Amino acid sequence: MSMTSPLRKLVSCVILDLDGTLLNTDAIVHDVLKAHLVKYGKQWDGRRSDRVVGKTPYEAATAIVEDYELPITTNELLSELSPIFSEKWCNIKTQPGANRLLNHLRSHGVLMGLASNSSKENIETKLSYHHGWKESFSVILGGDEVTCPKPSPEIYLEVAKRLEVEVANCLVIEDSLTGVAAGKAAGMEVVAVPSLPKQSHNFTLADEVINSLLDLRPEKWGLPAFEDWLEGTLPIEPWYIGGPVIKGYGRGSKVLGIPTANLSTEGYSDLLLEHPSGVYFGWAGLATRGVYKMVMSIGWNPYFNNTEKTIEPWLLHDFEEDFYGEDLRLAIVGYIRPEANFSSLESLVAKIHEDGVIAEKALQLPQYSKYRDDPYFKSS
């Protein structure tokens, strides 16, 4: 894979945050708070997630007590929530690309540290459910082991000290504004991977903002490049989604000249949340017609102000007619690029066609072509 931009700065060490960066803790937090606030006659508002992301448990609990005007103290809320969370830590999913990144850095002998606002005990528990993670880090530090948690730089400075590296040689990877502020205050390079949707514009303090860990290019920082890209695509663990085509195949095609299908995501919203917004590709099966090459976008459609992610697949085949209501099955096997904003409709159309060419070519590779015969397309 060629370098996509000039070298930023040479680093020799990577310090990672845990919750929201490597683990999708937010999903568990949402589920627990959504259920728990009902007890007090309150309804969890996901738009206020930024009030708890990146905070210590005490700070997050304080914000919830204030925001929802709960008739209890911060400590009382913490004692109610702690046992519920303890049971859930084993269910936290890893963020897309987290295992890939840790395995890559570890296999190349890159020095790694972990700095989290969670307590050391919580960190140890969470790490225990992910094979090889604890061993990846030479230093692990929790928010209860420093005087001031993030956004104070103390935790990052202490990790660098224990790793015996210069702060200028450290690259921090963070998902919250709190963590980014801490890394920058420590004098380190910081890559932000915002865990909340549509928040990139708030991360101007970071040296780079990426959509997900899949988009990290270590070579920009003088670290070994990933070697798993194939013809401009990244193989991913296949995932499947299907349902009837709604609002018709070809919605938007009059404008774009591209017949994208509008597929209902009902019942799939949790699955879509696990995958970063962006452009993917794979195979599409139509019950009455066969299996075709497909490229698709997944994201927060700005034109419809969706509260949930949508998907729009484009079958790379010239169909004479629409197929409203037909059952469409997708096997998504690879990733091309993150979601992006375009200055004009022309540039968007050009990029979509470019994505189509990349997918068309990649799907001829054995790594991807084998999925054309996936049993998923044959089962009714």
N, C-alpha and C positions, 0 to 999 in steps of 0.2 A: 504493500500500500504506500503510495507516495505521500510525502509530507504535504499537508494541506495549507500550511502557513509557516513562515519563518520561525526559527527557534526563539522561544520567549526568553528563557533564562535557564542555565544549568542548575538542576537540583540533584541532591544525592539521597534524599530521604522523603518519604510521604507520610503525613500524619492525617489520619482519617477520623471523622466523627462517626458515631454508630447509628443512633436513631434517626431515621429519615434519609440517611446517606447510604448506609449498607443494609439497613433493615427497614421494612415498610411498617414502622411502628404506628404511623398516623392512622392506618386502617383499624388497628386494634383500639386505639384511643377513641376514635369516632364511634365504634360499636359500643364500647363500654359507657362513654358519656351519654350517648343517645339513649341507652337503656336506663342509666342511673338517674338522669335528670327528670325522667317521667315521674319518679318517686316524689319529686318536689313540685310536680305540676308544670314543669318547664320543658321546652322543646329545644334540643341541640341544634345550633345553627352552624353548619359547616363553613360558612363564610367568615366565621370568627376564629377559624383554626390558627391563624397567624398569632393569636394571643397565647397559644400554648406551645407552638412549634419552637424547638431549640431551648426551651426554658428548663430550669430545674423542676423536679416534681413539686416542690413547695411553691415556686413562682407560678407554675401552671395552675395549681389548685387555688391559689389566691385570686388569680385572674377569673377563674370559673365562679368562685363564690361572689366576686364583685359583679361580673357581667350578668349573672343570672339571679342576683340578689337572693342567694340561698340563706335560709335561716340557721346556718351552722358556721363554725369557724373553719379556717383552712386546715388545721390539724384534724378536726373531726372528719372533714371530707377525705383527707389523706388516709385516715384509718379505715374509712368505709371502702375506699377504692383499692388500697394496697392488696388485700387478699384476692380481689377480683382480677387485678392485673397479673398477680403471681401465677394464677391458673392459666393465663392467656399467653404468657411469654413463649411457650413452646409452639404456639401456632403462628408466630410472626413469620411472614414470608420475606425472603431476601429481595432487595431491590434488583431490578433487571441489570445484569452486568456486574453485580457485586462479586459473585464467586469467580467469574472470569477475571476480574481485575486483581483480586487477592491472589489467585493461583498464578497469574502472569507475573506479578511483582515478586512473589515468593520464589518462583522458579528461576528468576533472574537475579536473585540475591539482593533485591532492593530493600534497604532498611525501612521498617514500618513501625509507626506508633499509633496508639488509639487514644483519643481525648474526647470524653463524653461528659455532659452535665448530669447524666444519671449517676446513681450511687455505684460504688465499686461492686457491691454485692449484686445489684441488678444487672450490671454489665457482665459479670461472671456467669450469671444464670442464663442470660440471653445467648452469650457466646457458646455455652455448653451444648446448645441444640444445633450448632453448625460445625460440621466436621472440619478440622484443620484451621479454623479461624483463630482460636486463642494462640496457637503456635506461630501464627503469621506475624504477631506483633512482639517486638522486643521490649516495648514499654506499653502498659495499659494504665490509664489514669482516669479516675472518676471525679465528679463534681464535689463529692464530699471529702476529697483528699487535698483540696486547695482552699485557701482562705476566701477567694472570690471566684465564683464560677464565670463562664462566658456571659456577657461580652468582654469581661476582663481578659487580658492576654495571658494571665498567670498560668493557666493549665497548659497552654501551648509552649510557653517559655520553659516550664518545668519538664515537659516531655522532651524537648530539644536538649535540655541540660542532661537528663538521664540517658539520652541516646548518644550524648557527647558529639553533637553536631552544631554547626553555626546556624543561627536562625535564618540567615539569608539563603541557606542551602535546603530549606524545608519547603515542601509543597503541601498545602492544607487542602483537603476536599471536604466541603460542607454543604448542607442543604438549607440552613436557616440564616436569616440576617444576623441573628445573635452570634452564631458561629463564625460567619464571615468577618464580622467586626472584630472578634477576638483574634482571628488569624492575622488580619491586617495590622492590628495594634501590636502584635508580637513581632512585626517586621517580616512576615513570611509571604510567599506567593500563595494566592488562594484561587481555587477553582470552585465555583458555586454550581450546585445541581439542585435547583429549587424543588422542594418536595410538594409544594402546593401549585396547582395549575395557574397559568397565566400570571406568574409573579416575576418573570425574568427582568422586567423593566425596573424593579426595585433593587436589583443587585449591582448597581453601578460601582460599588466599592470593590467588588471582586476583580481579579485580573482577567478572568475568563468566566463566562456563564455558558453551561452546556445543558442540553435538554434531559439527558440521562447518562449514566455511566457507560452506556454503549457508545456514546459519542466522544469519550475521552481519547485524546491522541497523546499518549505519553511522550512520543518523540518530540513534541513541541517543547518539552521541558528537559530534553536531554536524557530521557529515560528510554529503555528498550521499547520499540514499537510492537504492537500486537501483530501476530503473524497469521491470524485466522480469517482475514478478509479474502474473499474470492471474487475476482472480477468486479470490484466495487460494491460487493454485497457481504453481509455478515450472516452466516448460518446461525439460526436460533433453534431452541427446543420447539418442535412443531406445536401449534395450538389450533384448535378447531372451533368454528362458529357456523351456524346455519339457520335458515328460516326462509319464509316467503319474501319475495321481492315486493316492497311496498312503494307506492307512489311511482312505480314504474321504472323499468330499465330505461335509461336515457333521460332521466330528469337532469336538466342542465346541459344535455348534449347539444341542444340547439345553439347554445352560446359557446360552449367549449369545443364542440366537435368531438367530444369524448363521452361515450355512453357509460356513465357510472351508474351502478345499481344502488338503490337506497334500501338497505337491509335493516329490518327491525332488530334492535339490540336488546329487546326485552328478555330478561333472564340472563343476560350476558354482561350487565354493567360491572359486576365485581371482576369478571375476567378481563374486561377492557381496562379497568383501573390498574391492573397488574402490568400492563404494557405501555411503554412511553408513547406519547403522540409522535407520529411520524409516518414514513412511507415504508410499507412492507410488500412482500410478494409471495406467490405460491400457486396453488392450483384451485380451480373452481369447478364444482360439479353441478350440472343441471340434470335432474332425473331423466328427462326425456331426450336429452341431446348429447351428453357426453362430458368429458373433463377437459378444461381449457386452461391455458396460462392466464395468470391474473396478477395485477398490481393493485395495491389499495392504500388509501390513507386512513389513519385513525387519528381523531383529534377533537378539539372543541371548536366546532364550526362557527366562525365569527359572524356569519350572515344570519344565523338562526338563534344566537345567544343561548345555545344549549346548556342545560345544567349538568348534562352527562355527556360522555364521549360518544361520538358517532363514528361509523365506518362507511366508506364508500369504495367498493371494489369496481375495478374496470377490467372486464374480460377482454383479453388481447386477441380478439377474433371479430371478423366482420359478420355481424348478424343482420339479416334483412329486416327482422321485426322485433318489437319489444316483447318482453315476457313478464308482464305484470302478474303478480300472485304466484309465480312458479317458485318451487323450492330450490334454493341456492345454497350449496354447501362449500365452505372455504377451508382449505388446509393452508395455514400460514407458516412458511418454512424459513423465511429470510428477511433481513432488514436492509434498507437502503440508506435512509437519511432521516434526520429529525424534521419535525414540522417547521415551516418557515413562513415568513411574511413576504409578499411580493408587491413591488411598487405598481405593477400594472397587470391587467388581465392577460396581456400578451406574454409577459414574462412567466406568469403562472402556467399558462398553456404550454409554453416551450419546455418548462421544467417537468410538467406531467408527462409530456412525450418522451423526454430524456429518461425519466424513471421507467417508462414502458420499454424502451430499448434495452436498458440495463437488465430489467427483469426477464425480458424475452431471451436475451443471451445467456443469463445465469441459469435459467431453468433447463438449459440443455446439458448442464454439468451433472454428472452422476450423483453428486451430493444432494442435488435438488430433484432431479428427474425421477428418482425412485419413488417419490411420494405421489406421482401421477396415478399409481396403482394402489393407493391407500385403500384398505377395506372400508374406511369411512364413507367413501363414495358409493360403495355397493350396498351398504346396509340401508334398509328402508326406514 
